[in-house]
Amino acid sequence: MKLHYKIVILISLFAIFLLLNGGSKPIHSVETDKNVLAITFDAAWGAENTEYLLNILSEKNVKATFFLCGYWVKNYPDLVKKIHGSGHDIANHGNTHINCSDISKEQVQEEILGTHEKVYDLIGMEMDLFRPPYGAYNSVLMEMAKELGYHVVKWNVDSFDWMNKGVQFETDHVLNNKNLQNGAIILFHNGAKDTLEALPAIIEGLRAKGYEFVSVSELIIRENYTVDEMGRQRAI
């Protein structure tokens, strides 16, 4: 067989592999017929609001997903245990909150494993969801995450709580978001100052639209899927 045809066959096989394993884009949302979506919180700075958030989620009977940085796990081990003990999903947000699109493959591995090991040592949990800080990613990160058995997860609805524009702005921006749909993944931050007041109304508003809440672990597809250009995950 000529070299040219061997190369074509290898490229075709690699393309099939990528198709069956989600390709090289993070999951932003999931295609589903169910009226479900996932609320997520990134925990990187501070913790003063976290217990109040957990109380709200408990009162509203909502299970969320918390993406934790390694140093946050180290600084607030009791809160990590409380999040886990309350039935919420715990996921990986990198060890130091560095931009993972600007570092080597070995450094990406350190970022993922640094948090993974801290969480495992603390609560015995093997995580498999990774959200890159700032949402920044490249092919190096995607390859390393796959090698480590991780699914890379971003979001398709940003609450913009980090902008501190007020409770009404945050509430309206989520409930009227053009990307709000079945399988949506909504981004919040545990330290955002307006989210404590906005969250109850957001939860009730989403329920009024017919949505139920699931964790990201329950939402995503783990095998035989593809991710389109918009980051929407679909079963094959």
Backbone as CSV, one residue per row, in Angstrom:
resi,resn,N_x,N_y,N_z,CA_x,CA_y,CA_z,C_x,C_y,C_z
1,MET,0.852,-1.197,0.000,0.000,0.000,0.000,0.890,1.250,0.000
2,LYS,0.595,2.179,-0.889,1.394,3.385,-0.961,1.246,4.222,0.310
3,LEU,2.293,4.976,0.615,2.308,5.794,1.826,1.140,6.756,1.872
4,HIS,0.786,7.320,0.711,-0.311,8.292,0.662,-1.604,7.679,1.191
5,TYR,-1.912,6.457,0.751,-3.154,5.822,1.180,-3.109,5.449,2.655
6,LYS,-1.926,5.067,3.134,-1.783,4.768,4.559,-2.082,6.002,5.404
7,ILE,-1.590,7.140,4.948,-1.825,8.395,5.683,-3.310,8.740,5.678
8,VAL,-3.963,8.576,4.529,-5.402,8.859,4.425,-6.190,7.970,5.374
9,ILE,-5.829,6.688,5.412,-6.534,5.750,6.296,-6.328,6.130,7.757
10,LEU,-5.094,6.488,8.123,-4.818,6.875,9.504,-5.596,8.119,9.899
11,ILE,-5.645,9.082,9.003,-6.395,10.321,9.279,-7.880,10.004,9.433
12,SER,-8.400,9.134,8.583,-9.812,8.763,8.657,-10.128,8.061,9.966
13,LEU,-9.249,7.143,10.386,-9.460,6.440,11.642,-9.420,7.403,12.818
14,PHE,-8.504,8.379,12.767,-8.413,9.357,13.852,-9.661,10.230,13.888
15,ALA,-10.185,10.564,12.708,-11.410,11.379,12.651,-12.581,10.628,13.256
16,ILE,-12.667,9.322,12.975,-13.732,8.512,13.563,-13.588,8.457,15.073
17,PHE,-12.343,8.307,15.543,-12.097,8.282,16.989,-12.568,9.572,17.639
18,LEU,-12.247,10.704,17.029,-12.665,11.993,17.586,-14.178,12.119,17.580
19,LEU,-14.826,11.655,16.506,-16.281,11.740,16.422,-16.934,10.960,17.546
20,LEU,-16.434,9.765,17.812,-17.026,8.905,18.829,-16.671,9.339,20.238
21,ASN,-15.705,10.224,20.371,-15.269,10.627,21.702,-15.354,12.127,21.925
22,GLY,-16.193,12.782,21.135,-16.514,14.162,21.411,-15.675,15.205,20.713
23,GLY,-14.674,14.753,19.956,-13.858,15.726,19.257,-12.981,16.529,20.184
24,SER,-12.705,17.780,19.804,-11.734,18.579,20.552,-12.352,19.826,21.169
25,LYS,-13.670,19.837,21.343,-14.318,20.990,21.965,-14.895,20.604,23.320
26,PRO,-14.849,21.525,24.276,-15.495,21.269,25.568,-17.012,21.180,25.420
27,ILE,-17.640,20.588,26.413,-19.097,20.497,26.455,-19.649,21.801,27.037
28,HIS,-20.459,22.496,26.253,-21.111,23.720,26.719,-22.555,23.470,27.152
29,SER,-23.195,22.504,26.511,-24.567,22.122,26.825,-24.791,20.719,26.273
30,VAL,-25.930,20.135,26.606,-26.202,18.749,26.212,-27.571,18.669,25.550
31,GLU,-27.637,18.006,24.404,-28.920,17.813,23.741,-29.721,16.744,24.477
32,THR,-30.917,17.096,24.905,-31.777,16.167,25.629,-33.232,16.552,25.439
33,ASP,-34.107,15.555,25.444,-35.546,15.818,25.353,-36.139,16.192,26.703
34,LYS,-35.369,15.976,27.760,-35.865,16.268,29.101,-35.701,17.755,29.418
35,ASN,-36.651,18.302,30.175,-36.588,19.725,30.558,-35.676,19.888,31.783
36,VAL,-34.385,19.623,31.554,-33.426,19.686,32.653,-32.275,20.611,32.278
37,LEU,-31.644,21.155,33.307,-30.434,21.955,33.119,-29.587,21.844,34.380
38,ALA,-28.357,22.346,34.306,-27.421,22.234,35.422,-26.959,23.613,35.876
39,ILE,-27.055,23.845,37.179,-26.502,25.047,37.798,-25.108,24.712,38.304
40,THR,-24.137,25.560,37.972,-22.758,25.308,38.394,-22.161,26.538,39.067
41,PHE,-21.233,26.283,39.990,-20.513,27.352,40.690,-19.015,27.092,40.576
42,ASP,-18.267,28.119,40.198,-16.811,28.043,40.249,-16.345,28.601,41.587
43,ALA,-15.509,27.847,42.289,-14.992,28.284,43.588,-13.488,28.473,43.482
44,ALA,-13.077,29.722,43.435,-11.651,30.027,43.317,-11.189,31.062,44.336
45,TRP,-12.069,31.984,44.712,-11.675,33.039,45.655,-12.713,33.156,46.756
46,GLY,-12.272,33.056,47.975,-13.146,33.294,49.112,-14.194,32.216,49.310
47,ALA,-14.822,32.258,50.490,-15.812,31.232,50.816,-16.947,31.753,51.679
48,GLU,-16.968,33.056,51.941,-17.917,33.594,52.920,-19.376,33.382,52.520
49,ASN,-19.654,33.285,51.219,-21.044,33.097,50.773,-21.445,31.635,50.624
50,THR,-20.483,30.737,50.706,-20.733,29.355,50.291,-21.784,28.652,51.144
51,GLU,-21.704,28.809,52.454,-22.696,28.144,53.309,-24.094,28.694,53.057
52,TYR,-24.196,29.983,52.793,-25.505,30.571,52.485,-26.046,30.012,51.164
53,LEU,-25.160,29.847,50.180,-25.578,29.250,48.912,-26.082,27.826,49.129
54,LEU,-25.368,27.071,49.953,-25.778,25.700,50.234,-27.145,25.664,50.917
55,ASN,-27.392,26.637,51.786,-28.697,26.710,52.451,-29.814,26.983,51.448
56,ILE,-29.549,27.897,50.510,-30.553,28.212,49.485,-30.830,26.979,48.628
57,LEU,-29.766,26.310,48.196,-29.935,25.123,47.356,-30.714,24.040,48.095
58,SER,-30.447,23.918,49.387,-31.168,22.923,50.190,-32.645,23.289,50.304
59,GLU,-32.912,24.561,50.597,-34.303,25.011,50.732,-35.085,24.839,49.428
60,LYS,-34.402,25.029,48.310,-35.060,24.933,47.002,-34.978,23.527,46.409
61,ASN,-34.341,22.613,47.139,-34.204,21.217,46.692,-33.528,21.139,45.322
62,VAL,-32.384,21.798,45.233,-31.611,21.830,43.987,-30.236,21.224,44.235
63,LYS,-29.816,20.321,43.343,-28.465,19.795,43.371,-27.655,20.501,42.294
64,ALA,-26.531,21.073,42.695,-25.688,21.837,41.780,-24.333,21.150,41.618
65,THR,-23.494,21.748,40.789,-22.134,21.253,40.584,-21.152,22.353,40.943
66,PHE,-20.195,22.033,41.804,-19.180,22.988,42.242,-17.833,22.609,41.632
67,PHE,-17.272,23.515,40.841,-15.941,23.334,40.274,-14.932,24.007,41.202
68,LEU,-14.063,23.213,41.809,-13.185,23.698,42.876,-11.732,23.791,42.432
69,CYS,-11.087,24.904,42.791,-9.642,25.029,42.604,-8.912,24.286,43.725
70,GLY,-7.705,23.835,43.430,-6.943,23.070,44.405,-6.656,23.839,45.677
71,TYR,-6.271,25.109,45.544,-5.967,25.883,46.752,-7.231,26.178,47.548
72,TRP,-8.386,26.228,46.883,-9.653,26.407,47.593,-9.954,25.158,48.416
73,VAL,-9.709,23.999,47.843,-9.892,22.738,48.573,-8.988,22.698,49.796
74,LYS,-7.751,23.140,49.609,-6.788,23.141,50.710,-7.200,24.115,51.815
75,ASN,-7.707,25.273,51.433,-8.048,26.309,52.412,-9.383,26.074,53.114
76,TYR,-10.307,25.364,52.441,-11.652,25.203,53.001,-12.099,23.738,52.988
77,PRO,-11.343,22.869,53.604,-11.678,21.430,53.560,-13.048,21.110,54.159
78,ASP,-13.441,21.830,55.209,-14.744,21.549,55.828,-15.892,21.887,54.887
79,LEU,-15.717,22.948,54.095,-16.761,23.304,53.131,-16.830,22.294,51.993
80,VAL,-15.669,21.791,51.579,-15.667,20.748,50.548,-16.453,19.541,51.040
81,LYS,-16.207,19.155,52.287,-16.933,18.020,52.867,-18.430,18.316,52.951
82,LYS,-18.773,19.566,53.275,-20.188,19.923,53.396,-20.868,19.916,52.029
83,ILE,-20.187,20.437,51.002,-20.736,20.415,49.646,-20.999,18.972,49.221
84,HIS,-20.007,18.137,49.429,-20.124,16.729,49.052,-21.206,16.026,49.872
85,GLY,-21.214,16.294,51.170,-22.192,15.665,52.046,-23.616,16.099,51.776
86,SER,-23.776,17.259,51.152,-25.115,17.754,50.812,-25.627,17.189,49.499
87,GLY,-24.818,16.353,48.870,-25.253,15.691,47.645,-24.959,16.431,46.366
88,HIS,-24.147,17.483,46.459,-23.805,18.228,45.256,-22.623,17.572,44.538
89,ASP,-22.537,17.859,43.262,-21.468,17.355,42.415,-20.202,18.165,42.684
90,ILE,-19.069,17.490,42.796,-17.793,18.181,42.953,-16.936,17.908,41.729
91,ALA,-16.386,18.984,41.151,-15.609,18.872,39.925,-14.343,19.710,40.028
92,ASN,-13.488,19.586,39.031,-12.120,20.116,39.040,-12.042,21.441,38.285
93,HIS,-11.450,22.446,38.921,-11.289,23.757,38.293,-9.813,24.162,38.216
94,GLY,-8.935,23.148,38.273,-7.501,23.437,38.193,-6.912,23.727,39.557
95,ASN,-5.622,23.516,39.665,-4.968,23.642,40.961,-4.704,25.086,41.367
96,THR,-4.354,25.947,40.399,-3.939,27.314,40.738,-4.703,28.398,39.976
97,HIS,-5.720,28.014,39.219,-6.519,28.947,38.414,-5.672,29.680,37.376
98,ILE,-4.736,28.961,36.780,-3.918,29.521,35.719,-4.616,29.325,34.376
99,ASN,-4.306,30.192,33.409,-4.828,30.037,32.056,-4.170,28.817,31.416
100,CYS,-4.943,27.764,31.249,-4.376,26.491,30.791,-4.094,26.454,29.297
101,SER,-4.440,27.499,28.572,-4.104,27.547,27.150,-2.715,28.135,26.927
102,ASP,-2.061,28.563,28.007,-0.744,29.190,27.892,0.363,28.357,28.518
103,ILE,0.082,27.102,28.834,1.064,26.291,29.544,1.304,24.969,28.805
104,SER,2.350,24.261,29.212,2.718,23.012,28.551,1.768,21.880,28.930
105,LYS,1.873,20.780,28.199,1.053,19.606,28.483,1.332,19.085,29.886
106,GLU,2.613,19.111,30.283,2.985,18.642,31.616,2.381,19.526,32.695
107,GLN,2.323,20.833,32.446,1.729,21.748,33.419,0.217,21.567,33.498
108,VAL,-0.417,21.300,32.347,-1.850,21.006,32.361,-2.113,19.778,33.222
109,GLN,-1.284,18.771,33.062,-1.424,17.562,33.866,-1.309,17.884,35.356
110,GLU,-0.357,18.726,35.712,-0.185,19.119,37.112,-1.401,19.876,37.627
111,GLU,-1.963,20.741,36.775,-3.147,21.513,37.184,-4.329,20.601,37.474
112,ILE,-4.548,19.616,36.617,-5.679,18.717,36.813,-5.436,17.771,37.980
113,LEU,-4.265,17.141,37.997,-3.986,16.149,39.035,-3.806,16.779,40.414
114,GLY,-3.336,18.031,40.454,-3.154,18.695,41.746,-4.460,18.776,42.519
115,THR,-5.527,19.192,41.839,-6.840,19.259,42.485,-7.429,17.867,42.678
116,HIS,-7.244,17.023,41.678,-7.775,15.658,41.766,-7.273,14.956,43.025
117,GLU,-5.989,15.058,43.273,-5.396,14.370,44.420,-5.852,14.975,45.741
118,LYS,-5.986,16.304,45.784,-6.456,16.956,47.018,-7.871,16.508,47.368
119,VAL,-8.747,16.462,46.359,-10.129,16.049,46.610,-10.182,14.572,46.989
120,TYR,-9.408,13.754,46.312,-9.419,12.321,46.633,-8.913,12.083,48.056
121,ASP,-7.841,12.768,48.429,-7.289,12.595,49.777,-8.276,13.054,50.847
122,LEU,-9.097,14.069,50.513,-10.017,14.642,51.494,-11.306,13.838,51.626
123,ILE,-11.908,13.460,50.497,-13.227,12.806,50.567,-13.283,11.473,49.814
124,GLY,-12.160,11.049,49.226,-12.125,9.760,48.546,-12.890,9.722,47.236
125,MET,-13.050,10.892,46.597,-13.818,10.965,45.352,-12.891,11.075,44.153
126,GLU,-13.180,10.281,43.102,-12.447,10.353,41.838,-13.242,11.241,40.879
127,MET,-12.805,12.463,40.664,-13.506,13.378,39.766,-13.206,13.049,38.302
128,ASP,-14.128,13.426,37.405,-13.848,13.268,35.980,-14.395,14.428,35.148
129,LEU,-14.705,15.543,35.819,-15.161,16.752,35.132,-14.180,17.880,35.386
130,PHE,-13.731,18.538,34.315,-12.766,19.636,34.448,-13.278,20.871,33.720
131,ARG,-13.306,22.002,34.435,-13.621,23.283,33.809,-12.353,24.130,33.814
132,PRO,-11.807,24.452,32.657,-10.584,25.259,32.624,-10.842,26.679,33.120
133,PRO,-9.961,27.205,33.964,-10.110,28.592,34.411,-10.245,29.545,33.222
134,TYR,-11.103,30.529,33.371,-11.406,31.531,32.341,-12.072,30.903,31.109
135,GLY,-12.345,29.595,31.158,-12.905,28.915,29.995,-11.899,28.736,28.873
136,ALA,-10.621,28.983,29.161,-9.580,28.955,28.131,-9.086,27.528,27.902
137,TYR,-9.012,27.133,26.649,-8.551,25.780,26.333,-7.878,25.765,24.965
138,ASN,-7.156,24.704,24.698,-6.590,24.446,23.374,-6.493,22.938,23.185
139,SER,-5.923,22.512,22.075,-5.864,21.079,21.785,-4.997,20.339,22.794
140,VAL,-3.969,21.006,23.322,-3.087,20.369,24.314,-3.883,20.026,25.566
141,LEU,-4.680,20.971,26.045,-5.507,20.722,27.227,-6.515,19.603,26.960
142,MET,-7.168,19.645,25.809,-8.173,18.635,25.503,-7.563,17.238,25.458
143,GLU,-6.384,17.128,24.869,-5.707,15.832,24.786,-5.328,15.314,26.172
144,MET,-4.782,16.198,27.011,-4.364,15.768,28.338,-5.569,15.390,29.193
145,ALA,-6.626,16.175,29.107,-7.831,15.846,29.870,-8.342,14.467,29.481
146,LYS,-8.359,14.177,28.188,-8.825,12.870,27.725,-7.927,11.758,28.252
147,GLU,-6.614,11.985,28.220,-5.672,10.986,28.729,-5.913,10.686,30.207
148,LEU,-6.339,11.697,30.949,-6.575,11.541,32.389,-7.994,11.075,32.700
149,GLY,-8.775,10.823,31.668,-10.139,10.343,31.881,-11.122,11.427,32.250
150,TYR,-10.818,12.670,31.873,-11.675,13.806,32.207,-12.492,14.269,31.004
151,HIS,-13.705,14.757,31.299,-14.530,15.471,30.327,-14.386,16.964,30.620
152,VAL,-14.124,17.754,29.587,-13.962,19.199,29.758,-15.329,19.866,29.579
153,VAL,-15.721,20.645,30.583,-17.069,21.227,30.627,-16.971,22.740,30.799
154,LYS,-17.626,23.475,29.924,-17.725,24.926,30.083,-19.162,25.297,30.467
155,TRP,-19.817,26.141,29.712,-21.187,26.595,29.992,-21.737,27.229,28.729
156,ASN,-23.045,27.328,28.642,-23.633,28.088,27.533,-24.496,29.245,28.021
157,VAL,-24.701,29.329,29.341,-25.407,30.473,29.933,-24.524,31.049,31.032
158,ASP,-24.015,32.247,30.812,-23.178,32.936,31.797,-24.055,33.920,32.567
159,SER,-24.116,33.758,33.876,-24.933,34.674,34.688,-24.349,36.081,34.725
160,PHE,-23.076,36.207,34.354,-22.347,37.473,34.466,-22.367,38.007,35.892
161,ASP,-22.472,37.096,36.868,-22.462,37.539,38.268,-21.153,38.204,38.642
162,TRP,-20.080,37.845,37.936,-18.756,38.418,38.210,-18.675,39.894,37.822
163,MET,-19.653,40.382,37.085,-19.651,41.791,36.682,-20.213,42.702,37.771
164,ASN,-20.899,42.104,38.786,-21.459,42.879,39.902,-22.358,44.027,39.430
165,LYS,-23.270,43.708,38.509,-24.164,44.729,37.962,-25.504,44.794,38.677
166,GLY,-25.652,44.015,39.731,-26.884,44.076,40.501,-27.732,42.824,40.375
167,VAL,-28.620,42.656,41.360,-29.454,41.464,41.439,-30.399,41.356,40.247
168,GLN,-31.039,42.469,39.894,-32.016,42.428,38.794,-31.341,42.108,37.471
169,PHE,-30.178,42.688,37.242,-29.442,42.404,36.009,-29.126,40.918,35.915
170,GLU,-28.597,40.358,36.999,-28.218,38.947,36.992,-29.437,38.046,36.780
171,THR,-30.513,38.349,37.485,-31.732,37.549,37.368,-32.282,37.596,35.951
172,ASP,-32.413,38.785,35.405,-32.946,38.941,34.051,-32.041,38.288,33.020
173,HIS,-30.736,38.407,33.220,-29.804,37.886,32.227,-29.882,36.360,32.132
174,VAL,-30.110,35.703,33.254,-30.246,34.246,33.223,-31.608,33.838,32.677
175,LEU,-32.679,34.403,33.224,-34.015,33.950,32.863,-34.407,34.307,31.425
176,ASN,-33.809,35.345,30.863,-34.126,35.751,29.496,-32.995,35.448,28.520
177,ASN,-32.080,34.582,28.936,-30.905,34.296,28.113,-31.298,33.559,26.832
178,LYS,-30.750,33.979,25.720,-31.087,33.355,24.428,-30.626,31.906,24.350
179,ASN,-29.663,31.523,25.182,-29.143,30.152,25.150,-29.830,29.222,26.147
180,LEU,-30.799,29.741,26.873,-31.511,28.915,27.846,-32.348,27.880,27.110
181,GLN,-32.091,26.605,27.403,-32.748,25.515,26.697,-32.532,24.224,27.474
182,ASN,-33.213,23.151,27.057,-32.948,21.851,27.655,-31.453,21.544,27.573
183,GLY,-30.904,21.044,28.678,-29.494,20.668,28.683,-28.530,21.821,28.873
184,ALA,-29.038,23.004,29.221,-28.159,24.151,29.434,-27.285,23.956,30.676
185,ILE,-26.117,24.572,30.649,-25.212,24.598,31.800,-24.995,26.067,32.159
186,ILE,-25.380,26.427,33.384,-25.363,27.835,33.802,-24.173,28.089,34.725
187,LEU,-23.448,29.155,34.461,-22.256,29.511,35.231,-22.557,30.564,36.294
188,PHE,-22.241,30.224,37.547,-22.215,31.176,38.655,-20.857,31.052,39.352
189,HIS,-20.609,31.966,40.290,-19.394,31.913,41.113,-19.800,31.976,42.581
190,ASN,-19.149,31.195,43.401,-19.552,31.125,44.811,-19.312,32.431,45.549
191,GLY,-18.425,33.278,45.033,-18.103,34.513,45.736,-18.740,35.762,45.167
192,ALA,-19.593,35.627,44.147,-20.210,36.812,43.535,-21.199,37.453,44.501
193,LYS,-21.127,38.774,44.633,-21.854,39.452,45.704,-23.368,39.479,45.490
194,ASP,-23.856,39.446,44.243,-25.292,39.546,43.998,-25.993,38.193,43.899
195,THR,-25.226,37.122,43.776,-25.832,35.818,43.523,-26.653,35.318,44.699
196,LEU,-26.232,35.613,45.920,-27.000,35.179,47.088,-28.444,35.663,47.020
197,GLU,-28.613,36.918,46.646,-29.967,37.476,46.588,-30.685,37.074,45.306
198,ALA,-29.932,36.911,44.214,-30.554,36.608,42.925,-30.944,35.142,42.785
199,LEU,-30.195,34.252,43.430,-30.373,32.822,43.175,-31.783,32.295,43.443
200,PRO,-32.438,32.650,44.562,-33.795,32.118,44.773,-34.765,32.466,43.653
201,ALA,-34.723,33.713,43.197,-35.620,34.133,42.125,-35.265,33.447,40.810
202,ILE,-33.987,33.238,40.573,-33.557,32.549,39.356,-34.060,31.103,39.369
203,ILE,-33.898,30.429,40.495,-34.363,29.035,40.595,-35.873,28.954,40.371
204,GLU,-36.622,29.836,41.038,-38.072,29.815,40.875,-38.476,30.186,39.452
205,GLY,-37.760,31.134,38.856,-38.060,31.520,37.476,-37.799,30.396,36.494
206,LEU,-36.724,29.648,36.708,-36.421,28.506,35.843,-37.461,27.404,36.017
207,ARG,-37.885,27.188,37.250,-38.936,26.184,37.484,-40.245,26.607,36.796
208,ALA,-40.530,27.895,36.838,-41.756,28.385,36.196,-41.716,28.163,34.687
209,LYS,-40.527,28.104,34.122,-40.363,27.824,32.700,-40.392,26.320,32.421
210,GLY,-40.518,25.514,33.467,-40.646,24.075,33.290,-39.373,23.279,33.462
211,TYR,-38.305,23.929,33.909,-37.037,23.225,34.037,-36.890,22.546,35.399
212,GLU,-36.203,21.400,35.384,-35.764,20.730,36.590,-34.241,20.766,36.629
213,PHE,-33.688,20.504,37.806,-32.255,20.680,38.001,-31.550,19.352,38.207
214,VAL,-30.431,19.185,37.503,-29.606,17.997,37.660,-28.148,18.440,37.776
215,SER,-27.312,17.557,38.258,-25.877,17.849,38.289,-25.297,17.663,36.892
216,VAL,-24.115,18.212,36.672,-23.448,18.021,35.388,-23.142,16.543,35.172
217,SER,-22.781,15.843,36.243,-22.513,14.405,36.127,-23.723,13.642,35.606
218,GLU,-24.907,14.066,36.016,-26.137,13.414,35.548,-26.504,13.851,34.133
219,LEU,-26.064,15.048,33.750,-26.484,15.633,32.481,-25.682,15.127,31.289
220,ILE,-24.375,15.028,31.430,-23.539,14.761,30.261,-23.620,13.292,29.819
221,ILE,-23.213,13.078,28.567,-23.117,11.743,27.976,-21.641,11.337,28.037
222,ARG,-21.370,10.145,28.524,-19.977,9.764,28.738,-19.382,8.892,27.631
223,GLU,-20.214,8.288,26.806,-19.698,7.444,25.731,-20.517,7.666,24.459
224,ASN,-19.851,7.458,23.318,-20.516,7.527,22.011,-21.280,8.831,21.830
225,TYR,-20.540,9.911,21.787,-21.142,11.223,21.609,-20.266,12.076,20.704
226,THR,-20.842,13.156,20.262,-20.092,14.159,19.523,-20.410,15.522,20.116
227,VAL,-19.534,16.495,19.891,-19.742,17.868,20.350,-19.629,18.774,19.131
228,ASP,-20.707,19.522,18.838,-20.693,20.337,17.627,-19.925,21.637,17.837
229,GLU,-19.933,22.471,16.820,-19.145,23.708,16.860,-19.620,24.678,17.932
230,MET,-20.863,24.550,18.363,-21.393,25.410,19.411,-21.169,24.797,20.806
231,GLY,-20.514,23.634,20.842,-20.245,22.989,22.118,-21.420,22.177,22.653
232,ARG,-22.388,21.873,21.792,-23.541,21.088,22.229,-23.242,19.601,22.060
233,GLN,-23.332,18.875,23.149,-23.033,17.448,23.146,-24.263,16.661,22.715
234,ARG,-24.045,15.694,21.820,-25.135,14.867,21.310,-24.725,13.406,21.306
235,ALA,-25.672,12.535,21.639,-25.420,11.099,21.553,-25.367,10.678,20.092
236,ILE,-24.553,9.687,19.820,-24.454,9.150,18.458,-25.289,7.864,18.371
